[in-house]
């Protein structure tokens, strides 16, 4: 499971010119679900994202989390995060989960975020969407649930 996270001052998602999700200060999350992903991966990512310190404190340092600032979340399903581009020029998406399983884990992830009590908006799974983002910083971070299985590096 991969999450591309952008810190935003505002963001929205539309389907056929209808705004279906809109947030103010917080994070926009593009979520890609792979074939081998589980609810444990969804739990890991949700917990990591809620606690990720990417908002500035009074000294301008990244010391505050989404929970600290009571920010908002916009979550958009994006299977293209699983693109394989090593061969040729056409991306392959064979590692992406089948739509039914991807939707189940997407909904699980969103449910875990909602348990935080923060405002959570979503796109519409499987639809063509227009996403408008006002990236703050800009701050953009990729998190892969595979990180949970890797040993920590000591510098």
N, CA, C and O atoms as a GROMACS GRO file, in nm:
protein
  620
    1UNK      N    1   0.086  -0.116   0.000
    1UNK     CA    2   0.000   0.000   0.000
    1UNK      C    3   0.090   0.123   0.000
    1UNK      O    4   0.182   0.134   0.081
    2UNK      N    5   0.063   0.212  -0.091
    2UNK     CA    6   0.140   0.335  -0.100
    2UNK      C    7   0.049   0.455  -0.081
    2UNK      O    8  -0.064   0.458  -0.130
    3UNK      N    9   0.101   0.553  -0.009
    3UNK     CA   10   0.027   0.677   0.011
    3UNK      C   11   0.117   0.794  -0.028
    3UNK      O   12   0.225   0.811   0.027
    4UNK      N   13   0.071   0.873  -0.122
    4UNK     CA   14   0.136   0.998  -0.157
    4UNK      C   15   0.060   1.108  -0.084
    4UNK      O   16  -0.059   1.129  -0.107
    5UNK      N   17   0.131   1.177   0.005
    5UNK     CA   18   0.068   1.273   0.095
    5UNK      C   19   0.113   1.414   0.059
    5UNK      O   20   0.231   1.439   0.039
    6UNK      N   21   0.017   1.504   0.050
    6UNK     CA   22   0.050   1.644   0.027
    6UNK      C   23  -0.014   1.730   0.136
    6UNK      O   24  -0.134   1.720   0.163
    7UNK      N   25   0.070   1.814   0.197
    7UNK     CA   26   0.018   1.909   0.295
    7UNK      C   27  -0.050   2.021   0.216
    7UNK      O   28   0.010   2.078   0.124
    8UNK      N   29  -0.174   2.052   0.253
    8UNK     CA   30  -0.252   2.149   0.175
    8UNK      C   31  -0.315   2.256   0.264
    8UNK      O   32  -0.338   2.235   0.383
    9UNK      N   33  -0.341   2.370   0.203
    9UNK     CA   34  -0.422   2.472   0.270
    9UNK      C   35  -0.568   2.455   0.233
    9UNK      O   36  -0.659   2.499   0.304
   10UNK      N   37  -0.590   2.387   0.117
   10UNK     CA   38  -0.726   2.349   0.076
   10UNK      C   39  -0.714   2.251  -0.040
   10UNK      O   40  -0.614   2.251  -0.113
   11UNK      N   41  -0.815   2.168  -0.055
   11UNK     CA   42  -0.818   2.072  -0.164
   11UNK      C   43  -0.962   2.028  -0.188
   11UNK      O   44  -1.046   2.033  -0.098
   12UNK      N   45  -0.987   1.986  -0.310
   12UNK     CA   46  -1.120   1.935  -0.342
   12UNK      C   47  -1.109   1.830  -0.451
   12UNK      O   48  -1.011   1.824  -0.525
   13UNK      N   49  -1.213   1.747  -0.459
   13UNK     CA   50  -1.222   1.646  -0.564
   13UNK      C   51  -1.361   1.653  -0.624
   13UNK      O   52  -1.461   1.665  -0.554
   14UNK      N   53  -1.364   1.646  -0.758
   14UNK     CA   54  -1.490   1.656  -0.833
   14UNK      C   55  -1.506   1.538  -0.927
   14UNK      O   56  -1.408   1.484  -0.979
   15UNK      N   57  -1.632   1.500  -0.948
   15UNK     CA   58  -1.668   1.401  -1.048
   15UNK      C   59  -1.772   1.468  -1.137
   15UNK      O   60  -1.876   1.512  -1.090
   16UNK      N   61  -1.743   1.474  -1.266
   16UNK     CA   62  -1.835   1.536  -1.364
   16UNK      C   63  -1.882   1.674  -1.317
   16UNK      O   64  -2.001   1.702  -1.315
   17UNK      N   65  -1.787   1.758  -1.279
   17UNK     CA   66  -1.810   1.898  -1.239
   17UNK      C   67  -1.884   1.914  -1.106
   17UNK      O   68  -1.916   2.026  -1.068
   18UNK      N   69  -1.911   1.805  -1.035
   18UNK     CA   70  -1.973   1.814  -0.902
   18UNK      C   71  -1.866   1.791  -0.796
   18UNK      O   72  -1.799   1.687  -0.796
   19UNK      N   73  -1.849   1.888  -0.706
   19UNK     CA   74  -1.754   1.872  -0.596
   19UNK      C   75  -1.812   1.769  -0.500
   19UNK      O   76  -1.921   1.787  -0.447
   20UNK      N   77  -1.737   1.660  -0.477
   20UNK     CA   78  -1.787   1.554  -0.389
   20UNK      C   79  -1.709   1.546  -0.257
   20UNK      O   80  -1.750   1.476  -0.164
   21UNK      N   81  -1.596   1.617  -0.250
   21UNK     CA   82  -1.517   1.621  -0.128
   21UNK      C   83  -1.434   1.748  -0.126
   21UNK      O   84  -1.379   1.788  -0.228
   22UNK      N   85  -1.425   1.810  -0.009
   22UNK     CA   86  -1.353   1.936   0.001
   22UNK      C   87  -1.301   1.954   0.143
   22UNK      O   88  -1.373   1.927   0.239
   23UNK      N   89  -1.176   1.998   0.155
   23UNK     CA   90  -1.118   2.021   0.287
   23UNK      C   91  -1.044   2.154   0.290
   23UNK      O   92  -1.012   2.213   0.187
   24UNK      N   93  -1.018   2.198   0.411
   24UNK     CA   94  -0.929   2.311   0.434
   24UNK      C   95  -0.796   2.256   0.482
   24UNK      O   96  -0.758   2.145   0.442
   25UNK      N   97  -0.724   2.325   0.565
   25UNK     CA   98  -0.589   2.288   0.607
   25UNK      C   99  -0.580   2.143   0.653
   25UNK      O  100  -0.656   2.098   0.739
   26UNK      N  101  -0.487   2.070   0.593
   26UNK     CA  102  -0.468   1.931   0.630
   26UNK      C  103  -0.385   1.858   0.529
   26UNK      O  104  -0.285   1.911   0.479
   27UNK      N  105  -0.425   1.734   0.498
   27UNK     CA  106  -0.350   1.649   0.407
   27UNK      C  107  -0.441   1.591   0.299
   27UNK      O  108  -0.553   1.548   0.326
   28UNK      N  109  -0.390   1.590   0.177
   28UNK     CA  110  -0.452   1.514   0.070
   28UNK      C  111  -0.371   1.386   0.056
   28UNK      O  112  -0.248   1.390   0.049
   29UNK      N  113  -0.439   1.274   0.052
   29UNK     CA  114  -0.373   1.144   0.045
   29UNK      C  115  -0.421   1.072  -0.080
   29UNK      O  116  -0.540   1.047  -0.098
   30UNK      N  117  -0.325   1.038  -0.167
   30UNK     CA  118  -0.352   0.952  -0.281
   30UNK      C  119  -0.310   0.813  -0.238
   30UNK      O  120  -0.194   0.792  -0.200
   31UNK      N  121  -0.402   0.717  -0.244
   31UNK     CA  122  -0.377   0.584  -0.191
   31UNK      C  123  -0.380   0.479  -0.301
   31UNK      O  124  -0.478   0.467  -0.375
   32UNK      N  125  -0.271   0.401  -0.310
   32UNK     CA  126  -0.264   0.290  -0.404
   32UNK      C  127  -0.258   0.159  -0.327
   32UNK      O  128  -0.178   0.144  -0.235
   33UNK      N  129  -0.342   0.065  -0.364
   33UNK     CA  130  -0.351  -0.064  -0.295
   33UNK      C  131  -0.293  -0.173  -0.385
   33UNK      O  132  -0.336  -0.190  -0.499
   34UNK      N  133  -0.195  -0.247  -0.331
   34UNK     CA  134  -0.130  -0.354  -0.406
   34UNK      C  135  -0.196  -0.489  -0.376
   34UNK      O  136  -0.270  -0.503  -0.278
   35UNK      N  137  -0.168  -0.587  -0.460
   35UNK     CA  138  -0.231  -0.719  -0.447
   35UNK      C  139  -0.206  -0.785  -0.312
   35UNK      O  140  -0.296  -0.850  -0.259
   36UNK      N  141  -0.089  -0.770  -0.255
   36UNK     CA  142  -0.056  -0.838  -0.130
   36UNK      C  143  -0.094  -0.758  -0.005
   36UNK      O  144  -0.067  -0.804   0.106
   37UNK      N  145  -0.153  -0.642  -0.020
   37UNK     CA  146  -0.185  -0.557   0.095
   37UNK      C  147  -0.294  -0.617   0.183
   37UNK      O  148  -0.380  -0.692   0.136
   38UNK      N  149  -0.288  -0.580   0.312
   38UNK     CA  150  -0.381  -0.632   0.412
   38UNK      C  151  -0.435  -0.518   0.497
   38UNK      O  152  -0.394  -0.402   0.482
   39UNK      N  153  -0.527  -0.552   0.586
   39UNK     CA  154  -0.578  -0.452   0.682
   39UNK      C  155  -0.467  -0.402   0.773
   39UNK      O  156  -0.471  -0.288   0.819
   40UNK      N  157  -0.368  -0.487   0.800
   40UNK     CA  158  -0.253  -0.443   0.880
   40UNK      C  159  -0.178  -0.329   0.811
   40UNK      O  160  -0.132  -0.236   0.876
   41UNK      N  161  -0.167  -0.336   0.678
   41UNK     CA  162  -0.103  -0.229   0.602
   41UNK      C  163  -0.185  -0.100   0.612
   41UNK      O  164  -0.129   0.008   0.630
   42UNK      N  165  -0.317  -0.113   0.601
   42UNK     CA  166  -0.404   0.004   0.613
   42UNK      C  167  -0.390   0.067   0.752
   42UNK      O  168  -0.384   0.190   0.764
   43UNK      N  169  -0.385  -0.016   0.855
   43UNK     CA  170  -0.370   0.033   0.993
   43UNK      C  171  -0.237   0.105   1.012
   43UNK      O  172  -0.230   0.212   1.072
   44UNK      N  173  -0.130   0.044   0.959
   44UNK     CA  174   0.003   0.104   0.969
   44UNK      C  175   0.004   0.244   0.904
   44UNK      O  176   0.050   0.340   0.965
   45UNK      N  177  -0.047   0.252   0.780
   45UNK     CA  178  -0.046   0.380   0.709
   45UNK      C  179  -0.133   0.484   0.778
   45UNK      O  180  -0.092   0.600   0.792
   46UNK      N  181  -0.252   0.446   0.820
   46UNK     CA  182  -0.342   0.542   0.886
   46UNK      C  183  -0.276   0.598   1.012
   46UNK      O  184  -0.278   0.719   1.035
   47UNK      N  185  -0.219   0.511   1.094
   47UNK     CA  186  -0.154   0.554   1.218
   47UNK      C  187  -0.035   0.645   1.187
   47UNK      O  188  -0.018   0.749   1.251
   48UNK      N  189   0.047   0.606   1.091
   48UNK     CA  190   0.165   0.684   1.053
   48UNK      C  191   0.126   0.823   1.004
   48UNK      O  192   0.187   0.923   1.043
   49UNK      N  193   0.025   0.829   0.918
   49UNK     CA  194  -0.017   0.956   0.860
   49UNK      C  195  -0.076   1.049   0.965
   49UNK      O  196  -0.047   1.169   0.966
   50UNK      N  197  -0.160   0.995   1.053
   50UNK     CA  198  -0.221   1.080   1.157
   50UNK      C  199  -0.116   1.141   1.250
   50UNK      O  200  -0.136   1.251   1.302
   51UNK      N  201  -0.005   1.070   1.271
   51UNK     CA  202   0.098   1.116   1.364
   51UNK      C  203   0.218   1.181   1.296
   51UNK      O  204   0.309   1.229   1.364
   52UNK      N  205   0.219   1.182   1.163
   52UNK     CA  206   0.332   1.236   1.088
   52UNK      C  207   0.347   1.386   1.116
   52UNK      O  208   0.254   1.463   1.094
   53UNK      N  209   0.463   1.425   1.164
   53UNK     CA  210   0.486   1.566   1.202
   53UNK      C  211   0.535   1.645   1.082
   53UNK      O  212   0.656   1.656   1.059
   54UNK      N  213   0.441   1.700   1.007
   54UNK     CA  214   0.474   1.778   0.886
   54UNK      C  215   0.416   1.919   0.890
   54UNK      O  216   0.421   1.991   0.790
   55UNK      N  217   0.363   1.957   1.004
   55UNK     CA  218   0.310   2.092   1.018
   55UNK      C  219   0.402   2.172   1.109
   55UNK      O  220   0.453   2.120   1.209
   56UNK      N  221   0.424   2.299   1.075
   56UNK     CA  222   0.521   2.378   1.151
   56UNK      C  223   0.469   2.421   1.288
   56UNK      O  224   0.351   2.451   1.306
   57UNK      N  225   0.562   2.423   1.385
   57UNK     CA  226   0.532   2.479   1.517
   57UNK      C  227   0.558   2.629   1.511
   57UNK      O  228   0.580   2.684   1.403
   58UNK      N  229   0.557   2.695   1.625
   58UNK     CA  230   0.576   2.841   1.628
   58UNK      C  231   0.715   2.882   1.581
   58UNK      O  232   0.736   2.999   1.546
   59UNK      N  233   0.811   2.789   1.578
   59UNK     CA  234   0.946   2.819   1.529
   59UNK      C  235   0.965   2.778   1.383
   59UNK      O  236   1.074   2.790   1.328
   60UNK      N  237   0.858   2.729   1.320
   60UNK     CA  238   0.865   2.690   1.181
   60UNK      C  239   0.920   2.550   1.157
   60UNK      O  240   0.944   2.512   1.042
   61UNK      N  241   0.940   2.472   1.263
   61UNK     CA  242   0.993   2.335   1.249
   61UNK      C  243   0.879   2.236   1.237
   61UNK      O  244   0.771   2.256   1.293
   62UNK      N  245   0.902   2.127   1.163
   62UNK     CA  246   0.803   2.022   1.147
   62UNK      C  247   0.790   1.946   1.278
   62UNK      O  248   0.855   1.843   1.298
   63UNK      N  249   0.706   1.995   1.368
   63UNK     CA  250   0.687   1.931   1.499
   63UNK      C  251   0.542   1.897   1.528
   63UNK      O  252   0.515   1.835   1.631
   64UNK      N  253   0.449   1.935   1.442
   64UNK     CA  254   0.308   1.912   1.470
   64UNK      C  255   0.247   1.814   1.370
   64UNK      O  256   0.278   1.815   1.251
   65UNK      N  257   0.159   1.730   1.423
   65UNK     CA  258   0.090   1.631   1.338
   65UNK      C  259  -0.048   1.683   1.300
   65UNK      O  260  -0.093   1.788   1.346
   66UNK      N  261  -0.112   1.608   1.214
   66UNK     CA  262  -0.250   1.636   1.176
   66UNK      C  263  -0.340   1.638   1.299
   66UNK      O  264  -0.430   1.722   1.310
   67UNK      N  265  -0.316   1.545   1.391
   67UNK     CA  266  -0.394   1.541   1.515
   67UNK      C  267  -0.371   1.667   1.599
   67UNK      O  268  -0.465   1.721   1.658
   68UNK      N  269  -0.246   1.713   1.605
   68UNK     CA  270  -0.214   1.832   1.684
   68UNK      C  271  -0.286   1.956   1.633
   68UNK      O  272  -0.333   2.038   1.712
   69UNK      N  273  -0.296   1.970   1.500
   69UNK     CA  274  -0.357   2.092   1.444
   69UNK      C  275  -0.506   2.074   1.415
   69UNK      O  276  -0.573   2.166   1.370
   70UNK      N  277  -0.558   1.952   1.442
   70UNK     CA  278  -0.697   1.920   1.410
   70UNK      C  279  -0.725   1.948   1.261
   70UNK      O  280  -0.823   2.014   1.225
   71UNK      N  281  -0.636   1.896   1.178
   71UNK     CA  282  -0.647   1.916   1.034
   71UNK      C  283  -0.751   1.827   0.972
   71UNK      O  284  -0.816   1.747   1.039
   72UNK      N  285  -0.766   1.841   0.842
   72UNK     CA  286  -0.866   1.766   0.766
   72UNK      C  287  -0.796   1.677   0.664
   72UNK      O  288  -0.681   1.700   0.628
   73UNK      N  289  -0.868   1.576   0.617
   73UNK     CA  290  -0.810   1.480   0.522
   73UNK      C  291  -0.899   1.463   0.400
   73UNK      O  292  -1.022   1.456   0.410
   74UNK      N  293  -0.835   1.458   0.284
   74UNK     CA  294  -0.902   1.423   0.160
   74UNK      C  295  -0.829   1.300   0.105
   74UNK      O  296  -0.710   1.307   0.076
   75UNK      N  297  -0.901   1.188   0.092
   75UNK     CA  298  -0.839   1.063   0.048
   75UNK      C  299  -0.894   1.026  -0.090
   75UNK      O  300  -1.015   1.021  -0.111
   76UNK      N  301  -0.801   1.002  -0.183
   76UNK     CA  302  -0.837   0.970  -0.320
   76UNK      C  303  -0.768   0.840  -0.360
   76UNK      O  304  -0.646   0.829  -0.348
   77UNK      N  305  -0.844   0.743  -0.408
   77UNK     CA  306  -0.788   0.618  -0.456
   77UNK      C  307  -0.710   0.645  -0.585
   77UNK      O  308  -0.758   0.712  -0.675
   78UNK      N  309  -0.586   0.589  -0.592
   78UNK     CA  310  -0.505   0.612  -0.711
   78UNK      C  311  -0.417   0.491  -0.739
   78UNK      O  312  -0.304   0.482  -0.691
   79UNK      N  313  -0.470   0.397  -0.817
   79UNK     CA  314  -0.397   0.274  -0.847
   79UNK      C  315  -0.270   0.302  -0.926
   79UNK      O  316  -0.180   0.218  -0.929
   80UNK      N  317  -0.259   0.418  -0.990
   80UNK     CA  318  -0.140   0.448  -1.071
   80UNK      C  319  -0.015   0.464  -0.986
   80UNK      O  320   0.096   0.466  -1.040
   81UNK      N  321  -0.029   0.475  -0.854
   81UNK     CA  322   0.090   0.476  -0.767
   81UNK      C  323   0.163   0.343  -0.771
   81UNK      O  324   0.280   0.335  -0.732
   82UNK      N  325   0.096   0.238  -0.818
   82UNK     CA  326   0.156   0.105  -0.828
   82UNK      C  327   0.218   0.079  -0.964
   82UNK      O  328   0.250  -0.036  -0.996
   83UNK      N  329   0.234   0.181  -1.045
   83UNK     CA  330   0.287   0.165  -1.180
   83UNK      C  331   0.426   0.104  -1.180
   83UNK      O  332   0.513   0.144  -1.102
   84UNK      N  333   0.445   0.007  -1.267
   84UNK     CA  334   0.577  -0.051  -1.294
   84UNK      C  335   0.626   0.013  -1.423
   84UNK      O  336   0.558   0.006  -1.526
   85UNK      N  337   0.744   0.074  -1.418
   85UNK     CA  338   0.793   0.147  -1.536
   85UNK      C  339   0.932   0.100  -1.580
   85UNK      O  340   0.996   0.166  -1.662
   86UNK      N  341   0.979  -0.011  -1.527
   86UNK     CA  342   1.114  -0.058  -1.559
   86UNK      C  343   1.129  -0.102  -1.704
   86UNK      O  344   1.234  -0.081  -1.764
   87UNK      N  345   1.025  -0.160  -1.761
   87UNK     CA  346   1.032  -0.208  -1.899
   87UNK      C  347   0.947  -0.120  -1.989
   87UNK      O  348   0.832  -0.089  -1.957
   88UNK      N  349   1.002  -0.082  -2.099
   88UNK     CA  350   0.926  -0.008  -2.199
   88UNK      C  351   0.881   0.130  -2.151
   88UNK      O  352   0.929   0.182  -2.050
   89UNK      N  353   0.787   0.186  -2.226
   89UNK     CA  354   0.739   0.322  -2.197
   89UNK      C  355   0.593   0.324  -2.152
   89UNK      O  356   0.541   0.430  -2.118
   90UNK      N  357   0.527   0.209  -2.152
   90UNK     CA  358   0.389   0.204  -2.105
   90UNK      C  359   0.388   0.145  -1.965
   90UNK      O  360   0.436   0.033  -1.945
   91UNK      N  361   0.335   0.218  -1.867
   91UNK     CA  362   0.331   0.164  -1.731
   91UNK      C  363   0.243   0.040  -1.722
   91UNK      O  364   0.141   0.028  -1.790
   92UNK      N  365   0.285  -0.053  -1.637
   92UNK     CA  366   0.208  -0.174  -1.610
   92UNK      C  367   0.151  -0.162  -1.468
   92UNK      O  368   0.217  -0.112  -1.378
   93UNK      N  369   0.029  -0.208  -1.450
   93UNK     CA  370  -0.036  -0.199  -1.320
   93UNK      C  371  -0.070  -0.337  -1.264
   93UNK      O  372  -0.165  -0.352  -1.187
   94UNK      N  373   0.006  -0.438  -1.303
   94UNK     CA  374  -0.024  -0.574  -1.262
   94UNK      C  375  -0.008  -0.597  -1.112
   94UNK      O  376  -0.063  -0.694  -1.060
   95UNK      N  377   0.064  -0.511  -1.042
   95UNK     CA  378   0.079  -0.530  -0.896
   95UNK      C  379  -0.035  -0.464  -0.818
   95UNK      O  380  -0.045  -0.483  -0.697
   96UNK      N  381  -0.122  -0.389  -0.887
   96UNK     CA  382  -0.235  -0.326  -0.819
   96UNK      C  383  -0.339  -0.433  -0.782
   96UNK      O  384  -0.361  -0.529  -0.857
   97UNK      N  385  -0.402  -0.414  -0.667
   97UNK     CA  386  -0.505  -0.508  -0.623
   97UNK      C  387  -0.626  -0.502  -0.717
   97UNK      O  388  -0.653  -0.397  -0.776
   98UNK      N  389  -0.698  -0.614  -0.732
   98UNK     CA  390  -0.822  -0.612  -0.809
   98UNK      C  391  -0.919  -0.510  -0.748
   98UNK      O  392  -0.915  -0.487  -0.627
   99UNK      N  393  -1.005  -0.450  -0.829
   99UNK     CA  394  -1.092  -0.342  -0.780
   99UNK      C  395  -1.171  -0.375  -0.654
   99UNK      O  396  -1.181  -0.290  -0.565
  100UNK      N  397  -1.227  -0.496  -0.642
  100UNK     CA  398  -1.308  -0.528  -0.524
  100UNK      C  399  -1.224  -0.525  -0.396
  100UNK      O  400  -1.266  -0.471  -0.294
  101UNK      N  401  -1.104  -0.584  -0.403
  101UNK     CA  402  -1.016  -0.588  -0.286
  101UNK      C  403  -0.958  -0.450  -0.257
  101UNK      O  404  -0.946  -0.410  -0.141
  102UNK      N  405  -0.924  -0.376  -0.362
  102UNK     CA  406  -0.872  -0.240  -0.343
  102UNK      C  407  -0.977  -0.152  -0.276
  102UNK      O  408  -0.945  -0.074  -0.186
  103UNK      N  409  -1.101  -0.166  -0.318
  103UNK     CA  410  -1.208  -0.086  -0.258
  103UNK      C  411  -1.227  -0.123  -0.111
  103UNK      O  412  -1.247  -0.035  -0.028
  104UNK      N  413  -1.222  -0.250  -0.079
  104UNK     CA  414  -1.239  -0.295   0.059
  104UNK      C  415  -1.129  -0.235   0.147
  104UNK      O  416  -1.157  -0.184   0.256
  105UNK      N  417  -1.004  -0.241   0.101
  105UNK     CA  418  -0.894  -0.188   0.181
  105UNK      C  419  -0.893  -0.035   0.183
  105UNK      O  420  -0.852   0.025   0.283
  106UNK      N  421  -0.936   0.027   0.075
  106UNK     CA  422  -0.951   0.174   0.073
  106UNK      C  423  -1.053   0.215   0.180
  106UNK      O  424  -1.028   0.306   0.259
  107UNK      N  425  -1.168   0.147   0.181
  107UNK     CA  426  -1.272   0.178   0.280
  107UNK      C  427  -1.223   0.152   0.422
  107UNK      O  428  -1.255   0.227   0.514
  108UNK      N  429  -1.146   0.046   0.440
  108UNK     CA  430  -1.088   0.015   0.571
  108UNK      C  431  -0.996   0.129   0.616
  108UNK      O  432  -1.005   0.175   0.730
  109UNK      N  433  -0.909   0.174   0.527
  109UNK     CA  434  -0.816   0.284   0.554
  109UNK      C  435  -0.892   0.411   0.593
  109UNK      O  436  -0.859   0.476   0.692
  110UNK      N  437  -0.994   0.446   0.515
  110UNK     CA  438  -1.074   0.566   0.543
  110UNK      C  439  -1.143   0.552   0.678
  110UNK      O  440  -1.148   0.648   0.755
  111UNK      N  441  -1.197   0.434   0.707
  111UNK     CA  442  -1.263   0.410   0.836
  111UNK      C  443  -1.167   0.430   0.953
  111UNK      O  444  -1.204   0.488   1.055
  112UNK      N  445  -1.043   0.383   0.938
  112UNK     CA  446  -0.943   0.401   1.044
  112UNK      C  447  -0.911   0.549   1.064
  112UNK      O  448  -0.894   0.594   1.177
  113UNK      N  449  -0.902   0.625   0.956
  113UNK     CA  450  -0.879   0.769   0.968
  113UNK      C  451  -0.996   0.837   1.038
  113UNK      O  452  -0.976   0.925   1.121
  114UNK      N  453  -1.117   0.796   1.004
  114UNK     CA  454  -1.237   0.858   1.064
  114UNK      C  455  -1.244   0.832   1.215
  114UNK      O  456  -1.302   0.912   1.288
  115UNK      N  457  -1.187   0.722   1.261
  115UNK     CA  458  -1.185   0.694   1.405
  115UNK      C  459  -1.111   0.801   1.484
  115UNK      O  460  -1.129   0.812   1.606
  116UNK      N  461  -1.028   0.880   1.417
  116UNK     CA  462  -0.953   0.987   1.483
  116UNK      C  463  -1.044   1.103   1.523
  116UNK      O  464  -1.006   1.184   1.608
  117UNK      N  465  -1.162   1.111   1.464
  117UNK     CA  466  -1.252   1.223   1.491
  117UNK      C  467  -1.230   1.342   1.400
  117UNK      O  468  -1.305   1.440   1.406
  118UNK      N  469  -1.128   1.335   1.315
  118UNK     CA  470  -1.101   1.444   1.222
  118UNK      C  471  -1.196   1.435   1.102
  118UNK      O  472  -1.252   1.329   1.074
  119UNK      N  473  -1.213   1.547   1.033
  119UNK     CA  474  -1.294   1.548   0.911
  119UNK      C  475  -1.219   1.471   0.803
  119UNK      O  476  -1.102   1.498   0.776
  120UNK      N  477  -1.288   1.374   0.741
  120UNK     CA  478  -1.229   1.294   0.633
  120UNK      C  479  -1.326   1.296   0.515
  120UNK      O  480  -1.441   1.254   0.527
  121UNK      N  481  -1.279   1.345   0.402
  121UNK     CA  482  -1.356   1.344   0.277
  121UNK      C  483  -1.288   1.249   0.181
  121UNK      O  484  -1.169   1.220   0.196
  122UNK      N  485  -1.361   1.200   0.082
  122UNK     CA  486  -1.301   1.107  -0.014
  122UNK      C  487  -1.345   1.141  -0.156
  122UNK      O  488  -1.442   1.213  -0.179
  123UNK      N  489  -1.269   1.086  -0.248
  123UNK     CA  490  -1.312   1.085  -0.387
  123UNK      C  491  -1.412   0.973  -0.405
  123UNK      O  492  -1.463   0.920  -0.307
  124UNK      N  493  -1.439   0.937  -0.528
  124UNK     CA  494  -1.532   0.829  -0.558
  124UNK      C  495  -1.453   0.717  -0.624
  124UNK      O  496  -1.399   0.733  -0.733
  125UNK      N  497  -1.448   0.605  -0.556
  125UNK     CA  498  -1.367   0.492  -0.600
  125UNK      C  499  -1.402   0.451  -0.743
  125UNK      O  500  -1.520   0.434  -0.776
  126UNK      N  501  -1.299   0.436  -0.827
  126UNK     CA  502  -1.319   0.386  -0.963
  126UNK      C  503  -1.368   0.489  -1.064
  126UNK      O  504  -1.389   0.455  -1.180
  127UNK      N  505  -1.386   0.612  -1.022
  127UNK     CA  506  -1.435   0.717  -1.112
  127UNK      C  507  -1.319   0.802  -1.163
  127UNK      O  508  -1.214   0.809  -1.100
  128UNK      N  509  -1.340   0.865  -1.278
  128UNK     CA  510  -1.247   0.969  -1.323
  128UNK      C  511  -1.276   1.092  -1.238
  128UNK      O  512  -1.391   1.134  -1.225
  129UNK      N  513  -1.171   1.148  -1.179
  129UNK     CA  514  -1.189   1.261  -1.087
  129UNK      C  515  -1.096   1.375  -1.124
  129UNK      O  516  -0.991   1.355  -1.184
  130UNK      N  517  -1.136   1.493  -1.088
  130UNK     CA  518  -1.051   1.612  -1.096
  130UNK      C  519  -1.018   1.650  -0.952
  130UNK      O  520  -1.107   1.673  -0.870
  131UNK      N  521  -0.889   1.658  -0.922
  131UNK     CA  522  -0.844   1.691  -0.787
  131UNK      C  523  -0.774   1.826  -0.793
  131UNK      O  524  -0.680   1.845  -0.871
  132UNK      N  525  -0.821   1.919  -0.711
  132UNK     CA  526  -0.757   2.050  -0.701
  132UNK      C  527  -0.690   2.059  -0.566
  132UNK      O  528  -0.752   2.036  -0.462
  133UNK      N  529  -0.562   2.095  -0.570
  133UNK     CA  530  -0.482   2.099  -0.448
  133UNK      C  531  -0.407   2.230  -0.442
  133UNK      O  532  -0.348   2.274  -0.540
  134UNK      N  533  -0.410   2.292  -0.326
  134UNK     CA  534  -0.323   2.405  -0.300
  134UNK      C  535  -0.219   2.355  -0.200
  134UNK      O  536  -0.238   2.362  -0.079
  135UNK      N  537  -0.108   2.302  -0.255
  135UNK     CA  538  -0.002   2.239  -0.176
  135UNK      C  539   0.068   2.346  -0.093
  135UNK      O  540   0.108   2.450  -0.144
  136UNK      N  541   0.081   2.318   0.035
  136UNK     CA  542   0.141   2.412   0.132
  136UNK      C  543   0.286   2.375   0.154
  136UNK      O  544   0.315   2.271   0.212
  137UNK      N  545   0.377   2.458   0.108
  137UNK     CA  546   0.518   2.433   0.131
  137UNK      C  547   0.605   2.456   0.008
  137UNK      O  548   0.677   2.556   0.005
  138UNK      N  549   0.600   2.371  -0.090
  138UNK     CA  550   0.523   2.247  -0.101
  138UNK      C  551   0.581   2.135  -0.015
  138UNK      O  552   0.703   2.122  -0.002
  139UNK      N  553   0.492   2.056   0.042
  139UNK     CA  554   0.531   1.937   0.118
  139UNK      C  555   0.460   1.819   0.056
  139UNK      O  556   0.337   1.812   0.054
  140UNK      N  557   0.539   1.724   0.003
  140UNK     CA  558   0.487   1.602  -0.058
  140UNK      C  559   0.573   1.486  -0.011
  140UNK      O  560   0.695   1.489  -0.026
  141UNK      N  561   0.509   1.383   0.046
  141UNK     CA  562   0.581   1.270   0.104
  141UNK      C  563   0.516   1.139   0.058
  141UNK      O  564   0.394   1.128   0.055
  142UNK      N  565   0.601   1.041   0.022
  142UNK     CA  566   0.552   0.908  -0.014
  142UNK      C  567   0.578   0.814   0.103
  142UNK      O  568   0.689   0.809   0.156
  143UNK      N  569   0.476   0.739   0.142
  143UNK     CA  570   0.491   0.637   0.246
  143UNK      C  571   0.444   0.504   0.188
  143UNK      O  572   0.337   0.496   0.128
  144UNK      N  573   0.525   0.402   0.208
  144UNK     CA  574   0.492   0.268   0.161
  144UNK      C  575   0.474   0.180   0.284
  144UNK      O  576   0.558   0.183   0.374
  145UNK      N  577   0.368   0.102   0.290
  145UNK     CA  578   0.343   0.017   0.407
  145UNK      C  579   0.452  -0.088   0.424
  145UNK      O  580   0.463  -0.147   0.532
  146UNK      N  581   0.532  -0.113   0.321
  146UNK     CA  582   0.643  -0.206   0.334
  146UNK      C  583   0.746  -0.157   0.436
  146UNK      O  584   0.825  -0.236   0.488
  147UNK      N  585   0.746  -0.027   0.464
  147UNK     CA  586   0.839   0.031   0.563
  147UNK      C  587   0.826  -0.038   0.698
  147UNK      O  588   0.924  -0.051   0.772
  148UNK      N  589   0.707  -0.083   0.731
  148UNK     CA  590   0.684  -0.143   0.862
  148UNK      C  591   0.767  -0.269   0.883
  148UNK      O  592   0.794  -0.308   0.997
  149UNK      N  593   0.808  -0.332   0.773
  149UNK     CA  594   0.884  -0.456   0.780
  149UNK      C  595   1.035  -0.438   0.767
  149UNK      O  596   1.111  -0.534   0.779
  150UNK      N  597   1.078  -0.314   0.743
  150UNK     CA  598   1.221  -0.288   0.724
  150UNK      C  599   1.288  -0.250   0.855
  150UNK      O  600   1.228  -0.182   0.938
  151UNK      N  601   1.414  -0.292   0.874
  151UNK     CA  602   1.485  -0.247   0.994
  151UNK      C  603   1.515  -0.098   0.983
  151UNK      O  604   1.536  -0.047   0.873
  152UNK      N  605   1.517  -0.030   1.096
  152UNK     CA  606   1.550   0.112   1.096
  152UNK      C  607   1.698   0.128   1.071
  152UNK      O  608   1.780   0.054   1.124
  153UNK      N  609   1.732   0.227   0.989
  153UNK     CA  610   1.872   0.255   0.959
  153UNK      C  611   1.927   0.350   1.065
  153UNK      O  612   1.860   0.444   1.107
  154UNK      N  613   2.046   0.323   1.107
  154UNK     CA  614   2.112   0.412   1.202
  154UNK      C  615   2.216   0.492   1.127
  154UNK      O  616   2.301   0.436   1.058
  155UNK      N  617   2.208   0.623   1.142
  155UNK     CA  618   2.303   0.710   1.071
  155UNK      C  619   2.422   0.740   1.158
  155UNK      O  620   2.512   0.812   1.116
   0.00000   0.00000   0.00000
